[in-house]
Amino acid sequence: MTLDELRTLVADSTASDWHRILKIGPTYRDRFGSWSSPADGTSGIDHDSHVELAVYRPDIDLTIAYGMAENQHDRDLSFEWSENFPDSKIREISLVDFFWRGSLVDRLNYVHVDGARGILPLGGGHQGLRITQYELTVARLLSDIGDYREFDRYYSSVPFELQD
């Protein structure tokens, strides 16, 4: 399987092709980072994890893990375009990671909008508005898997620029 083949598989899939793991428990998709403070001599380890996991029903070698913050320290971010929503705060930039046979093979960013009532892609450029068709398709897929109902309304409220 090539990366392009995997992306085509994901892009052509629908929410019903994915089995969302809904039971509470670890996803086993974790990130650890160490820190130290020379000022007071303390140190420690930070831990974060994806909160959602979905398995591709036709081939369980493909999984999507999502919900981990891109950066544990960036909270309550500001984007001009998010002012279009009643709750304009973007709490964090989230990661969606694609795994093939347990190996991380692709990663994209997305954000929860309007008080986590919706999901939108976050691409490159100023304010994250330059997105690819693939980023758009993945955000729509995550929205559908998560049973969000208003993707088109949220998407049409933001001046995204499709790059391909």
URLIN-V645767 format. One record per residue. N is the residue number from 1. PHI is phi in whole degrees, 0 to 359 (* if undefined). OMEGA is omega in degrees with one decimal (none if undefined). D_LAST is the distance of its C-alpha to the last C-alpha in Angstrom with 2 decimals. Layout:
N PHI OMEGA D_LAST
N PHI OMEGA D_LAST
//
This chain:
1 * 175.4 22.91
2 267 178.1 19.97
3 298 178.4 17.33
4 297 177.5 14.70
5 295 178.4 17.37
6 297 179.3 17.99
7 297 177.1 14.47
8 296 178.0 14.56
9 301 179.0 18.01
10 296 -177.0 17.12
11 297 -178.7 14.23
12 274 -177.5 16.69
13 275 175.1 19.56
14 238 -179.0 21.25
15 304 -179.0 23.56
16 290 176.0 26.54
17 281 -173.1 25.41
18 245 174.6 26.06
19 259 -179.6 29.50
20 275 178.2 29.56
21 280 -173.8 32.44
22 261 -178.5 34.28
23 292 179.0 37.56
24 290 179.2 38.30
25 159 -178.0 38.43
26 290 174.8 36.59
27 266 -177.1 33.19
28 62 173.8 34.09
29 237 -169.2 30.77
30 249 174.8 32.37
31 228 177.5 31.95
32 235 176.7 35.02
33 213 179.5 35.54
34 264 177.4 38.79
35 216 174.5 39.97
36 211 178.9 43.15
37 237 178.5 44.89
38 298 -177.2 47.20
39 298 -178.3 48.76
40 238 175.5 50.45
41 72 179.5 50.05
42 268 175.8 48.11
43 207 -179.7 45.26
44 186 179.2 43.44
45 234 173.9 40.52
46 266 178.7 37.65
47 230 175.0 36.23
48 215 -176.6 33.15
49 210 168.7 31.69
50 295 -179.2 28.97
51 260 -178.3 30.53
52 232 177.9 28.64
53 217 176.8 28.23
54 227 -178.0 26.92
55 247 179.6 27.68
56 287 -174.3 25.86
57 301 -178.4 28.69
58 291 -179.9 28.06
59 205 -173.6 28.02
60 289 171.8 29.46
61 290 -178.3 28.25
62 255 176.1 24.97
63 227 174.1 25.34
64 239 172.8 23.42
65 244 -177.1 25.29
66 208 177.7 24.33
67 113 177.5 26.07
68 281 177.0 27.09
69 292 176.9 26.70
70 299 -178.4 24.65
71 225 -177.1 27.67
72 291 -172.8 31.09
73 253 177.8 32.19
74 274 179.1 29.49
75 228 177.9 30.53
76 53 -179.1 30.18
77 277 179.7 27.19
78 245 172.4 26.44
79 228 -179.8 23.24
80 303 -175.7 23.62
81 292 -178.7 21.38
82 286 176.4 23.58
83 294 178.1 26.46
84 288 -174.8 25.24
85 252 178.6 26.78
86 306 173.5 30.54
87 255 -170.2 30.35
88 273 -178.2 28.12
89 286 169.9 28.68
90 256 -172.6 26.05
91 290 -178.9 28.41
92 192 169.8 26.19
93 268 -176.3 22.80
94 254 178.5 22.82
95 256 165.2 21.63
96 240 -177.1 20.48
97 249 179.7 21.53
98 251 -179.0 21.13
99 242 174.0 24.25
100 241 -177.6 25.05
101 52 175.8 28.82
102 86 -179.2 29.38
103 260 175.6 27.23
104 293 -177.2 24.40
105 237 -179.3 21.30
106 199 -179.3 18.33
107 209 174.9 18.12
108 224 175.2 16.08
109 251 172.5 17.42
110 209 176.8 18.20
111 226 168.1 20.95
112 272 -178.8 23.65
113 239 174.9 24.15
114 53 178.0 27.20
115 65 -179.7 29.74
116 66 175.0 27.78
117 274 -179.0 27.60
118 209 178.4 23.83
119 237 175.4 20.90
120 225 176.8 17.58
121 289 172.2 14.76
122 229 -176.0 15.19
123 255 -178.3 12.50
124 262 177.3 13.04
125 74 -179.7 14.44
126 300 177.0 17.35
127 68 177.0 18.25
128 70 -172.3 15.38
129 270 177.9 13.22
130 273 -177.1 9.89
131 236 174.5 8.33
132 264 175.7 5.74
133 300 179.2 6.37
134 296 178.0 8.99
135 299 176.8 10.60
136 297 -178.7 10.96
137 297 179.6 12.43
138 294 178.5 14.70
139 298 177.4 15.98
140 296 178.6 16.82
141 298 178.0 18.51
142 299 177.6 20.51
143 300 -179.9 21.50
144 290 178.2 22.75
145 299 -179.1 24.52
146 280 177.0 26.17
147 67 170.3 27.25
148 282 -170.6 25.77
149 250 -168.7 25.91
150 237 -176.0 24.01
151 304 -176.0 20.34
152 299 178.9 19.24
153 296 179.6 21.81
154 293 -178.9 20.79
155 300 -177.8 17.03
156 289 179.3 17.86
157 274 -175.0 20.16
158 240 -177.4 17.64
159 279 178.2 15.51
160 296 175.2 12.20
161 242 177.3 9.28
162 288 -174.3 5.87
163 261 179.0 3.80
164 218 none 0.00
//
